Amino acid sequence: MVSKNTGKAGEKVEKISEKEIERELDEIESENNGSDNDLRDVKIKSSKEISKLGKGDKVKIDDIEYEVDSHYVLIDHGTTKEMAIEVFDKNEGDYQIRYFNDQVERTIDFYELQGEIMFVKKPFKKIEW
């Protein structure tokens, strides 16, 4: 069982089973047409190196503008680093752009925060900064 909500002192915390989590993930994947971003044709337009993006910079994904909140190493794999750029939109939605620093064009992905801790990959066609 996994806690769905943390709850306040004295409140009951709703639990969801691993089966329910799997079912929800399957639904999300089917909503995204089971798309695999490895087969995508993403257009990248950059005004500077992605490594130079920082707090306050603007990023457009499929013509929607996001603002960079932070840019950091998500996982250091030794020979390469998996990077994360935390961004948000005007509606206060939270998202991440993830990429490997040595293969940006082939590995760049876009994720939307759903709930409090789960990021779900979202398909996209173009990104610019």
Backbone bond lengths (Angstrom), bond angles and torsions (degrees), N, CA, C in turn:
res aa  C-N    CA-C-N  psi(-1)  N-CA   C-N-CA  omega(-1)  CA-C   N-CA-C  phi
1 M - - - 1.453 - - 1.524 109.93 -
2 V 1.307 115.63 146.27 1.449 122.85 -179.73 1.516 107.96 -125.42
3 S 1.345 116.84 137.28 1.465 120.13 177.29 1.513 109.21 -68.57
4 K 1.317 116.58 131.23 1.458 121.10 177.10 1.520 110.34 -87.91
5 N 1.338 116.76 -39.67 1.464 122.98 178.59 1.522 108.07 -131.16
6 T 1.327 116.17 148.13 1.458 118.55 179.98 1.514 111.77 -79.06
7 G 1.313 118.68 -32.85 1.465 121.38 176.32 1.518 112.74 68.85
8 K 1.330 115.52 160.98 1.457 121.91 177.56 1.516 108.57 -96.85
9 A 1.303 116.46 167.87 1.465 120.98 179.63 1.521 109.90 -52.79
10 G 1.318 116.37 130.46 1.454 121.42 177.94 1.519 114.43 87.83
11 E 1.353 118.17 -12.89 1.460 120.85 178.70 1.516 110.11 -85.50
12 K 1.318 115.78 148.17 1.457 119.81 173.11 1.520 108.00 -76.26
13 V 1.316 116.61 140.95 1.448 121.97 179.12 1.518 107.81 -105.33
14 E 1.344 116.32 124.95 1.455 121.07 -179.92 1.526 109.09 -73.03
15 K 1.315 116.58 134.06 1.463 122.17 179.00 1.519 108.46 -110.33
16 I 1.336 116.04 144.91 1.457 119.04 173.87 1.515 108.70 -123.99
17 S 1.306 115.44 145.35 1.460 120.66 -177.30 1.526 110.41 -80.82
18 E 1.328 115.06 163.79 1.461 119.84 176.88 1.521 110.53 -63.23
19 K 1.345 117.30 -33.85 1.468 120.62 177.29 1.527 110.71 -62.17
20 E 1.329 116.49 -41.36 1.462 119.90 179.59 1.526 110.72 -66.58
21 I 1.322 116.53 -38.76 1.467 120.50 176.83 1.524 109.42 -61.28
22 E 1.338 117.03 -46.79 1.468 121.29 178.57 1.527 110.90 -58.63
23 R 1.340 116.66 -43.35 1.461 120.93 -179.82 1.529 110.39 -62.09
24 E 1.338 116.83 -43.75 1.462 120.49 179.30 1.524 111.25 -64.04
25 L 1.336 116.77 -40.50 1.465 119.88 177.96 1.523 111.00 -64.27
26 D 1.342 117.05 -40.16 1.464 120.82 177.14 1.522 111.00 -60.96
27 E 1.340 116.90 -41.57 1.466 121.17 178.23 1.525 111.05 -62.30
28 I 1.327 116.49 -43.52 1.465 120.89 -179.81 1.519 110.03 -63.33
29 E 1.342 117.03 -43.91 1.460 120.47 178.90 1.520 111.42 -61.77
30 S 1.342 117.09 -41.19 1.463 119.38 -179.88 1.529 110.87 -68.24
31 E 1.344 117.83 -33.56 1.466 120.90 175.63 1.521 110.60 -62.82
32 N 1.319 116.23 -33.82 1.460 121.11 178.29 1.521 111.03 -88.46
33 N 1.336 116.48 16.16 1.462 123.58 -179.99 1.514 112.42 58.10
34 G 1.317 116.87 26.57 1.454 120.65 179.43 1.513 112.10 58.58
35 S 1.320 116.70 23.63 1.459 120.06 -174.15 1.515 111.62 -65.68
36 D 1.297 114.44 143.59 1.457 121.59 178.17 1.516 107.21 -114.64
37 N 1.319 116.77 113.58 1.457 120.26 -175.63 1.521 113.77 -64.24
38 D 1.350 118.59 -10.86 1.455 119.60 176.45 1.522 110.90 -67.24
39 L 1.339 117.67 -21.91 1.452 122.11 -178.40 1.523 111.68 -100.29
40 R 1.284 118.24 15.41 1.454 122.51 -174.48 1.525 111.70 -87.73
41 D 1.303 113.11 165.02 1.461 121.15 174.74 1.520 106.66 -120.47
42 V 1.323 116.40 82.44 1.462 122.09 -176.20 1.521 109.43 -89.74
43 K 1.324 115.42 131.84 1.459 121.29 176.35 1.526 107.77 -96.07
44 I 1.334 115.34 128.24 1.463 121.25 -179.73 1.523 108.56 -116.42
45 K 1.329 116.11 126.79 1.463 122.09 176.57 1.520 106.65 -124.55
46 S 1.324 116.61 118.04 1.465 119.40 -175.49 1.524 111.58 -124.30
47 S 1.322 115.01 143.25 1.460 120.99 175.94 1.528 110.85 -99.26
48 K 1.346 115.32 -11.80 1.464 121.94 176.85 1.522 107.73 -160.44
49 E 1.326 116.89 171.31 1.461 120.52 178.39 1.519 109.88 -61.00
50 I 1.330 116.17 143.04 1.464 120.72 -179.78 1.529 110.78 -60.41
51 S 1.326 116.85 -31.61 1.470 120.59 -179.53 1.526 112.21 -65.07
52 K 1.336 117.18 -17.90 1.467 121.66 -179.37 1.532 112.84 -89.41
53 L 1.342 118.19 -5.11 1.466 120.04 178.49 1.520 110.23 -66.82
54 G 1.321 116.27 136.47 1.461 120.66 -179.26 1.515 111.80 -146.27
55 K 1.303 115.32 -179.64 1.475 123.09 -176.52 1.526 110.88 -49.82
56 G 1.335 115.25 130.33 1.457 121.05 178.14 1.514 114.75 93.39
57 D 1.340 118.11 -18.61 1.463 120.67 177.63 1.526 109.56 -66.60
58 K 1.327 115.72 155.48 1.466 121.74 179.88 1.529 109.62 -105.21
59 V 1.338 114.60 141.47 1.461 122.41 176.45 1.519 106.51 -131.12
60 K 1.339 117.21 135.24 1.464 120.94 175.69 1.521 108.39 -110.64
61 I 1.331 115.17 129.57 1.459 121.26 175.81 1.521 106.35 -124.38
62 D 1.335 115.66 118.52 1.470 121.47 -176.02 1.528 111.19 48.22
63 D 1.340 115.61 46.47 1.469 124.73 175.73 1.529 115.15 68.51
64 I 1.313 118.09 11.51 1.467 121.62 174.02 1.525 107.28 -104.94
65 E 1.338 116.53 128.74 1.460 120.69 -176.59 1.525 111.33 -87.67
66 Y 1.331 114.37 134.92 1.462 122.91 177.08 1.518 107.69 -125.03
67 E 1.332 115.82 156.43 1.460 121.18 176.90 1.520 108.91 -114.01
68 V 1.334 115.55 136.38 1.466 121.08 179.74 1.521 109.42 -74.39
69 D 1.326 115.18 130.67 1.463 121.54 176.03 1.523 109.86 -100.33
70 S 1.343 117.08 -42.39 1.466 120.53 177.95 1.524 109.90 -159.01
71 H 1.320 115.70 162.18 1.464 123.48 -178.06 1.523 106.45 -142.62
72 Y 1.334 117.29 121.09 1.462 119.42 -172.80 1.531 111.72 -154.11
73 V 1.344 114.80 168.46 1.463 121.57 175.44 1.524 107.47 -78.89
74 L 1.328 116.13 119.07 1.459 121.20 178.26 1.525 109.41 -79.87
75 I 1.343 115.75 -50.47 1.468 121.41 177.92 1.523 108.57 -142.79
76 D 1.326 116.91 129.69 1.460 121.82 174.90 1.521 107.55 -94.67
77 H 1.339 115.72 110.51 1.460 121.07 -178.07 1.531 112.02 -91.50
78 G 1.302 117.52 10.22 1.462 121.03 -179.89 1.517 110.99 93.22
79 T 1.344 116.65 -76.40 1.464 119.97 -179.02 1.523 112.80 -83.55
80 T 1.309 117.08 -15.45 1.466 122.05 177.97 1.528 109.26 -146.03
81 K 1.311 114.94 160.34 1.467 119.86 179.14 1.525 109.19 -120.91
82 E 1.339 116.04 134.79 1.454 121.14 172.64 1.524 106.39 -90.78
83 M 1.318 115.73 118.87 1.457 122.07 -174.03 1.524 110.90 -103.80
84 A 1.328 116.32 152.87 1.464 122.19 176.11 1.522 108.97 -132.34
85 I 1.317 114.93 134.84 1.458 121.89 173.34 1.521 106.15 -116.13
86 E 1.325 116.31 114.65 1.464 121.35 178.07 1.523 107.19 -83.11
87 V 1.343 116.74 125.66 1.457 121.75 178.80 1.527 109.80 -131.58
88 F 1.334 115.33 160.67 1.462 120.27 176.23 1.520 108.59 -141.57
89 D 1.339 115.77 158.95 1.457 120.34 178.46 1.525 110.24 -107.94
90 K 1.325 116.12 179.50 1.471 120.45 -176.79 1.520 112.50 -64.48
91 N 1.333 117.73 -19.75 1.466 121.53 178.18 1.523 111.82 -90.91
92 E 1.331 116.21 11.05 1.467 123.23 179.27 1.525 113.38 67.04
93 G 1.334 116.90 23.15 1.458 120.03 172.50 1.519 108.74 -74.18
94 D 1.330 117.65 143.87 1.464 121.93 -179.32 1.521 109.96 -107.55
95 Y 1.333 115.02 136.46 1.458 122.09 -175.84 1.521 109.25 -141.19
96 Q 1.336 115.58 165.64 1.464 121.62 173.07 1.518 109.22 -133.49
97 I 1.310 114.42 142.65 1.456 121.73 168.26 1.518 104.08 -108.76
98 R 1.319 116.97 125.62 1.466 120.67 -179.61 1.519 109.50 -121.25
99 Y 1.337 114.97 146.13 1.462 120.54 178.32 1.518 109.03 -161.68
100 F 1.324 116.01 162.42 1.457 121.79 172.04 1.517 106.92 -97.24
101 N 1.326 116.36 133.42 1.461 120.45 -171.33 1.526 114.19 -63.38
102 D 1.327 118.55 -20.45 1.460 119.81 -179.46 1.530 113.22 -99.93
103 Q 1.339 118.43 0.36 1.465 122.16 -179.02 1.530 110.33 -147.64
104 V 1.303 117.45 52.79 1.464 121.62 -172.62 1.528 111.64 -55.07
105 E 1.339 117.82 -52.39 1.462 121.39 -174.13 1.524 112.61 -60.33
106 R 1.320 117.58 -37.09 1.467 121.51 -176.98 1.521 113.71 -84.86
107 T 1.334 118.05 -19.70 1.469 119.44 -170.76 1.526 114.87 -117.48
108 I 1.317 118.12 -2.26 1.465 119.24 -175.68 1.536 110.11 -66.53
109 D 1.328 115.60 130.42 1.461 123.04 -179.83 1.522 109.46 -136.41
110 F 1.318 115.26 158.84 1.463 123.04 -177.54 1.521 108.38 -124.57
111 Y 1.327 116.34 131.31 1.465 122.31 -176.94 1.519 110.27 -127.74
112 E 1.328 115.23 145.72 1.463 121.73 175.62 1.518 108.95 -112.21
113 L 1.337 116.20 134.36 1.463 120.87 176.65 1.521 108.61 -74.91
114 Q 1.326 115.41 124.37 1.464 120.97 176.03 1.514 106.96 -121.56
115 G 1.322 115.87 124.60 1.457 119.55 -173.26 1.514 108.73 78.71
116 E 1.332 115.12 -143.96 1.462 118.49 -177.40 1.518 114.01 -104.15
117 I 1.353 118.08 -22.92 1.465 118.05 -174.61 1.523 114.92 -136.47
118 M 1.325 119.67 -4.21 1.456 119.98 -174.18 1.527 111.32 -103.67
119 F 1.337 116.09 121.08 1.451 122.12 174.43 1.522 108.23 -97.96
120 V 1.337 116.05 131.92 1.457 122.22 -178.61 1.525 108.45 -116.34
121 K 1.341 115.82 129.86 1.456 121.51 -178.89 1.521 110.44 -64.39
122 K 1.332 115.83 135.65 1.463 122.19 178.89 1.524 109.13 -120.28
123 P 1.318 116.92 135.58 1.467 119.07 177.02 1.533 110.40 -70.77
124 F 1.327 116.63 150.77 1.461 121.39 176.28 1.514 108.73 -153.80
125 K 1.339 115.81 159.23 1.467 121.66 -176.25 1.524 113.25 -108.03
126 K 1.344 116.54 -32.87 1.470 117.42 -179.18 1.518 110.58 -148.32
127 I 1.330 112.92 150.67 1.462 121.15 179.65 1.524 107.42 -140.94
128 E 1.315 115.15 140.23 1.474 119.20 177.72 1.518 110.52 -146.42
129 W 1.325 113.99 150.20 1.460 120.76 177.50 1.503 109.40 -150.64
